[in-house]
Amino acid sequence: MLYDKLIIDTNLLLLLIIGSIDDGMHIDKSGRLNNYDMGDYDNILKIIKNTKEIYITPYIATEVSNLIDLKGNLKEKAFEICREIFNNFKQVKIDIHSDINENSFIYFGLADASLVKLAPNYNILTADNRLLVELYKSCSENILPYELLKWY
């Protein structure tokens, strides 16, 4: 399947970045990626290859950069990859005042509330099962639950 405009949620984007270091050798060194392995990294790459345009929000970029938990040289490599990836993605224009007034902000926080708001205009790839109900309410046809896609 080909996707037009895709936003990759935080944990999967973190997997993409850390998986890009030394051919995925360091995925298991991140305590934040315990549920993922090299196969998951390869799946994210396949999804990206089937996407016309990839977008990022400043909120997701901030979360990802704050969640990098590698040390030393590996951390530096991760941030270099972050810089490259973030430069290649298109930035979603956001409005913090509008985003904090979404009902989902109280329950899910800023980054996730913005995804709920953006879902009618973007495909949202997420592994956040807790957020899926709100995303589906917003625009079910644009939601890509990773748990379902990883088997294709």
Solvent accessible surface area in square Angstrom, and as a share of the most:
residue,aa,sasa,rsa
1,M,177,0.79
2,L,109,0.54
3,Y,16,0.06
4,D,80,0.41
5,K,66,0.28
6,L,0,0.00
7,I,0,0.00
8,I,2,0.01
9,D,10,0.05
10,T,11,0.06
11,N,69,0.35
12,L,1,0.00
13,L,1,0.01
14,L,0,0.00
15,L,0,0.00
16,L,9,0.05
17,I,0,0.00
18,I,0,0.00
19,G,0,0.00
20,S,40,0.26
21,I,2,0.01
22,D,60,0.31
23,D,123,0.64
24,G,10,0.09
25,M,132,0.59
26,H,10,0.05
27,I,6,0.03
28,D,121,0.63
29,K,115,0.49
30,S,0,0.00
31,G,49,0.47
32,R,119,0.44
33,L,1,0.01
34,N,123,0.63
35,N,136,0.70
36,Y,32,0.12
37,D,84,0.43
38,M,76,0.34
39,G,38,0.37
40,D,12,0.06
41,Y,20,0.07
42,D,56,0.29
43,N,22,0.12
44,I,0,0.00
45,L,55,0.28
46,K,110,0.47
47,I,17,0.08
48,I,37,0.19
49,K,162,0.69
50,N,65,0.33
51,T,17,0.10
52,K,132,0.56
53,E,59,0.26
54,I,20,0.10
55,Y,28,0.11
56,I,10,0.05
57,T,0,0.00
58,P,44,0.28
59,Y,26,0.10
60,I,0,0.00
61,A,20,0.15
62,T,76,0.44
63,E,65,0.29
64,V,0,0.00
65,S,34,0.22
66,N,108,0.55
67,L,43,0.21
68,I,9,0.05
69,D,43,0.22
70,L,5,0.03
71,K,161,0.68
72,G,52,0.50
73,N,96,0.49
74,L,36,0.18
75,K,82,0.35
76,E,109,0.49
77,K,65,0.28
78,A,0,0.00
79,F,79,0.33
80,E,106,0.47
81,I,32,0.16
82,C,4,0.02
83,R,168,0.61
84,E,110,0.49
85,I,22,0.11
86,F,49,0.20
87,N,116,0.60
88,N,111,0.57
89,F,26,0.11
90,K,98,0.41
91,Q,105,0.46
92,V,3,0.02
93,K,171,0.73
94,I,55,0.28
95,D,73,0.38
96,I,85,0.43
97,H,126,0.56
98,S,37,0.24
99,D,4,0.02
100,I,68,0.35
101,N,119,0.61
102,E,54,0.24
103,N,132,0.68
104,S,6,0.04
105,F,62,0.26
106,I,132,0.67
107,Y,161,0.61
108,F,38,0.16
109,G,28,0.27
110,L,46,0.23
111,A,6,0.05
112,D,16,0.08
113,A,0,0.00
114,S,1,0.01
115,L,0,0.00
116,V,16,0.09
117,K,78,0.33
118,L,22,0.11
119,A,0,0.00
120,P,68,0.43
121,N,94,0.48
122,Y,29,0.11
123,N,21,0.11
124,I,0,0.00
125,L,0,0.00
126,T,1,0.01
127,A,25,0.20
128,D,38,0.20
129,N,91,0.47
130,R,144,0.52
131,L,0,0.00
132,L,27,0.13
133,V,96,0.55
134,E,44,0.20
135,L,0,0.00
136,Y,86,0.33
137,K,146,0.62
138,S,38,0.25
139,C,18,0.11
140,S,58,0.38
141,E,136,0.61
142,N,26,0.13
143,I,10,0.05
144,L,15,0.07
145,P,12,0.08
146,Y,1,0.00
147,E,74,0.33
148,L,109,0.54
149,L,34,0.17
150,K,50,0.21
151,W,190,0.67
152,Y,202,0.77
